[in-house]
Amino acid sequence: MNIKRGHGATEKAAKGMTDWNRLKAMPDSEIVLTDDAPGTMPDDWADAVAHRGLPLPSRKTQIALRVDEDVLNWFKSQGTGYQTRMNAVLRAFRDAHEIK
């Protein structure tokens, strides 16, 4: 992360030193809305789902797995989440070969 010295807010945020109490006390009129952080209305949240009480996804088991380097590099080249995609491919293979 490239942080320019002297930019206090950026530097604090990068170090996890956000002044949460100051932000909580900030009146809505001081919030700056942008295209990246637009304002929302209650209707925007009408179909939102609260995660509290929903079942957690199944736990993963960590293993050591030998994979050809070109295969691993291809999955990694697809971006973050490559291990999840590899798991999905293995799951699809298992499901396709399950004895009914």
C-alpha positions in Angstrom: 0.0 0.0 0.0 1.5 3.3 -1.0 0.5 6.0 1.6 1.8 9.5 1.2 2.9 10.9 4.5 1.1 13.9 5.8 -2.4 12.7 4.7 -3.6 12.0 8.2 -7.0 10.5 7.4 -5.6 8.1 4.8 -2.7 7.1 7.1 -5.0 6.5 10.1 -7.4 4.4 8.0 -4.6 2.3 6.7 -3.4 1.6 10.2 -6.9 0.9 11.4 -7.0 4.0 13.5 -10.4 5.3 12.3 -12.0 7.6 14.9 -15.3 5.7 15.0 -16.7 7.9 17.9 -16.2 11.0 15.8 -17.9 9.4 12.8 -20.8 8.2 14.9 -21.3 11.7 16.3 -21.1 13.3 12.8 -24.5 14.8 11.7 -25.9 13.5 8.4 -25.5 17.0 6.9 -21.7 16.6 7.0 -21.7 13.3 5.1 -20.3 13.8 1.6 -22.1 11.7 -1.0 -20.3 10.7 -4.2 -20.8 8.3 -7.1 -18.8 5.7 -5.2 -20.7 6.3 -2.0 -24.2 7.4 -3.0 -27.1 8.1 -0.6 -29.8 5.5 -0.2 -33.5 5.5 0.6 -35.4 3.0 2.7 -36.8 1.4 -0.5 -33.3 0.6 -1.6 -33.1 -1.8 1.5 -36.6 -3.2 1.2 -35.4 -6.6 -0.1 -32.2 -6.8 2.0 -31.7 -9.9 4.0 -30.3 -9.9 7.5 -27.8 -12.6 8.0 -28.4 -13.0 11.7 -29.9 -16.4 12.4 -29.3 -17.8 8.9 -27.3 -21.0 8.7 -23.6 -20.6 8.2 -21.9 -22.1 5.1 -20.3 -25.4 5.6 -16.8 -25.4 7.1 -13.9 -26.0 4.9 -11.2 -28.5 5.7 -7.6 -27.5 5.0 -5.6 -30.1 3.1 -2.3 -30.3 1.3 -3.0 -30.9 -2.4 -0.5 -31.3 -5.2 -1.8 -29.6 -8.3 0.0 -29.1 -11.6 1.6 -25.7 -11.7 -0.1 -24.7 -14.9 -3.5 -25.6 -13.5 -3.0 -23.6 -10.3 -1.7 -20.7 -12.3 -4.7 -20.7 -14.5 -7.1 -20.7 -11.6 -5.1 -17.9 -9.9 -5.1 -15.9 -13.1 -8.9 -15.7 -12.9 -8.6 -13.5 -9.8 -9.4 -13.7 -6.2 -11.5 -16.6 -5.1 -9.6 -19.1 -7.1 -9.7 -21.7 -4.2 -13.5 -21.4 -4.1 -13.7 -21.9 -7.8 -11.4 -25.0 -7.6 -13.7 -26.3 -4.9 -16.8 -25.7 -7.2 -15.1 -27.6 -10.0 -14.4 -30.5 -7.7 -18.0 -30.4 -6.3 -19.4 -30.4 -9.9 -17.2 -33.4 -10.8 -18.4 -35.3 -7.6 -22.0 -34.5 -8.4 -21.7 -35.6 -12.0 -20.2 -38.9 -10.9 -22.4 -39.7 -8.0 -24.1 -43.1 -8.1 -27.8 -42.6 -8.0 
